[in-house]
Amino acid sequence: MNITKRREAVEKKIALLHVELANLKKLCKHENVKREFKSDTGNYDPSKDCYWVDHYCPDCGAKWRVYD
């Protein structure tokens, strides 16, 4: 088998695993989610201050950010 065909086979397996992982993340209830509260404050213009929470689920590996 030449390199191109081997690479294509590996890429196909990776794509299938990405789909499987995405489905796993959809099923997860994120019961053990870790939250980190963050902000960007002290700007010259206070209207530019912003706040957000970074979320991480150690069970499924999902990461997301929620802005306030």
C-alpha positions as a Markdown table, in Angstrom:
| # | Residue | x | y | z |
|---|---|---|---|---|
| 1 | Met | 0.0 | 0.0 | 0.0 |
| 2 | Asn | 1.5 | 3.3 | -0.9 |
| 3 | Ile | 1.8 | 6.3 | 1.4 |
| 4 | Thr | -1.2 | 8.2 | -0.1 |
| 5 | Lys | -3.6 | 5.3 | 0.5 |
| 6 | Arg | -2.3 | 4.7 | 4.0 |
| 7 | Arg | -2.7 | 8.4 | 4.8 |
| 8 | Glu | -6.3 | 8.4 | 3.4 |
| 9 | Ala | -7.1 | 5.4 | 5.5 |
| 10 | Val | -5.8 | 7.0 | 8.6 |
| 11 | Glu | -7.7 | 10.3 | 7.9 |
| 12 | Lys | -10.9 | 8.3 | 7.4 |
| 13 | Lys | -10.4 | 6.6 | 10.8 |
| 14 | Ile | -9.7 | 10.0 | 12.5 |
| 15 | Ala | -12.9 | 11.5 | 10.9 |
| 16 | Leu | -15.0 | 8.6 | 12.3 |
| 17 | Leu | -13.4 | 9.1 | 15.7 |
| 18 | His | -14.2 | 12.8 | 15.6 |
| 19 | Val | -17.8 | 12.0 | 15.0 |
| 20 | Glu | -17.9 | 9.4 | 17.8 |
| 21 | Leu | -16.3 | 11.9 | 20.2 |
| 22 | Ala | -18.8 | 14.7 | 19.2 |
| 23 | Asn | -21.7 | 12.2 | 19.8 |
| 24 | Leu | -20.2 | 11.3 | 23.2 |
| 25 | Lys | -20.1 | 15.0 | 24.2 |
| 26 | Lys | -23.7 | 15.5 | 23.2 |
| 27 | Leu | -24.7 | 12.6 | 25.5 |
| 28 | Cys | -22.7 | 13.8 | 28.4 |
| 29 | Lys | -24.7 | 15.6 | 31.2 |
| 30 | His | -21.5 | 17.5 | 32.3 |
| 31 | Glu | -22.3 | 16.7 | 35.9 |
| 32 | Asn | -18.6 | 17.3 | 37.0 |
| 33 | Val | -18.1 | 20.5 | 35.0 |
| 34 | Lys | -15.3 | 22.8 | 36.2 |
| 35 | Arg | -15.9 | 26.6 | 35.9 |
| 36 | Glu | -13.4 | 29.4 | 35.8 |
| 37 | Phe | -14.8 | 32.9 | 36.2 |
| 38 | Lys | -12.8 | 35.5 | 34.1 |
| 39 | Ser | -13.0 | 39.2 | 33.3 |
| 40 | Asp | -11.3 | 41.9 | 31.3 |
| 41 | Thr | -11.9 | 45.0 | 33.4 |
| 42 | Gly | -10.2 | 48.3 | 34.2 |
| 43 | Asn | -10.5 | 49.6 | 30.7 |
| 44 | Tyr | -10.5 | 53.3 | 30.0 |
| 45 | Asp | -14.0 | 53.0 | 28.7 |
| 46 | Pro | -16.0 | 50.9 | 31.4 |
| 47 | Ser | -18.5 | 49.9 | 28.7 |
| 48 | Lys | -15.7 | 47.7 | 27.2 |
| 49 | Asp | -15.3 | 45.7 | 30.4 |
| 50 | Cys | -16.5 | 42.1 | 30.0 |
| 51 | Tyr | -17.1 | 39.0 | 32.0 |
| 52 | Trp | -17.3 | 35.4 | 31.1 |
| 53 | Val | -17.1 | 31.8 | 32.5 |
| 54 | Asp | -14.9 | 29.1 | 30.9 |
| 55 | His | -16.5 | 25.7 | 31.4 |
| 56 | Tyr | -14.6 | 22.3 | 31.1 |
| 57 | Cys | -16.1 | 18.9 | 31.5 |
| 58 | Pro | -13.4 | 16.4 | 32.6 |
| 59 | Asp | -15.6 | 13.5 | 31.7 |
| 60 | Cys | -16.1 | 14.1 | 28.0 |
| 61 | Gly | -13.5 | 16.8 | 27.4 |
| 62 | Ala | -16.0 | 19.5 | 26.2 |
| 63 | Lys | -15.0 | 23.1 | 26.6 |
| 64 | Trp | -17.2 | 26.2 | 26.2 |
| 65 | Arg | -17.4 | 29.8 | 27.1 |
| 66 | Val | -20.4 | 31.8 | 28.4 |
| 67 | Tyr | -20.3 | 35.6 | 28.3 |
| 68 | Asp | -22.2 | 37.7 | 30.8 |
